[in-house]
Amino acid sequence: MSEVVTRWYPWCREELDEITATFAAYTARKRAAGVLDYDDLLLCLAALLRTPEVGDRVRERFDHVLVDEYQDTNALQADICELLVAGGARLTAVGDDAQAIYSFRAATVRNILELPDRFG
């Protein structure tokens, strides 16, 4: 976590110990309650799609994958889209690179700008 804070949130370096403790407590509470948060759902979905026997069964259910606000996807979400269409489904994505607002959630406008190269 130190590398992440140093690279992306240098103003938080002095609070690194408190941030680390908070994250550990949050993770422990999620596990104790048997729940997932949004990030966990994305990570678990990507892991499932990367598992051939499960991913293939999910992919065979889709002819088309539709994504709205693609300019606000992060790298993992773009990977999930790619994993979903790997079985031959077609991707339709809409978005406006001038309206990208979720960089605080690691969204990158590069995803929509590179969409034709990645999915073309």
N, C-alpha and C positions, 0 to 999 in steps of 0.2 A: 504494500500500500504506500510505502514511503516514496517509491518512484512515481506513482500516480500523482500524489500530492505535490511532489517537487516539480513535476513536469507541467501539470494542468492547473494546480491550485496552490501556487507558491505562497500566497498570502495566508494559507492555513498551516504552514509548517510548524508554527509554535503550538498549535492545537493537535498535532498528530497523535499524541498519546491518548487524548480524550476522544478523538475521532475513531481511533482503533478500538478503544474500549466500547464505545457506543455501537460500532458496527458488530463487534463480537456479541454484545448483549442482544442486539436486534436479531442476529442470526440464531442465537440460542433460543430466543422466544418464539421465533417462527418454527424452529424444529420441534420445540416442546408442544406447540399448538398444532403441529402437523399442517401448516399452511405454507403457501407460496405467495410471493409478491409478483408484480408484473415482470420484473427482470428475471426472476426464477422461471416464470412461465415461458419466457422467450428462450432461455437457456435450455430448459427441458424439451421444448418443442424442437429446437435445433438438434439436440442430442438424439431424440427419437427419429428425426428425419435422416440422420446420418447412420442409423442402424438399418442395414439393408432389409431385413425381413419386416421390420415395422415401417420404415420409410416407404418401401415399395407398396405396402398395403394402403398407406395414406395417399400416396401420389396417384394410385390407380383410381381414386375416387374423384379426381379433378380433371376436367377438360380445359377449364379456364381459371385463372387466378386474377382477381380484380383488386387493385390497391388504390385507394384514394389518399391524397396528400403525401405522395411518394417523396416529395422534397423534405419531409420531416422524418424519414426513416434513418435509423442508425445502421452501422455496419452489420450487426447481427440480424436485424430485420431484413436487410437486403440479402444476406446469406440465406435466410429462411425462404424468401421468395425464390431464390435460385434453386434451393433444395426442393421446393414444392413443384417447380416446373421441370425438374430433371427427368421426369417420366414422360415428357412430351406435351404437357399442358401448355397453353399459351398464356402469356402474362400481358395484362392491360393495366397500365399505371397512369394515373393523372396527378398533376401537381403543378405548382408554379414556383420556379426557383427564386423568384423575387419575394415569395411569402414564407420562406423557411424561418421558423421561429423556435424550433425545439433543440437548438444546439446545447442547451443546458441538460438535455437528456441524451447527449452524444449524437444527435442527428447531424447528418452532414449533407449539404446540398450537392456534394459530389455524386451521391447516389443517383439523383435524377439527371445530372449532367452526363454521367457515364452509362446511363441506362441503355442507350442504343448499342454501345459496344459490349456490354455485359450480356444483354438478352437478345441482341439483334440476330 
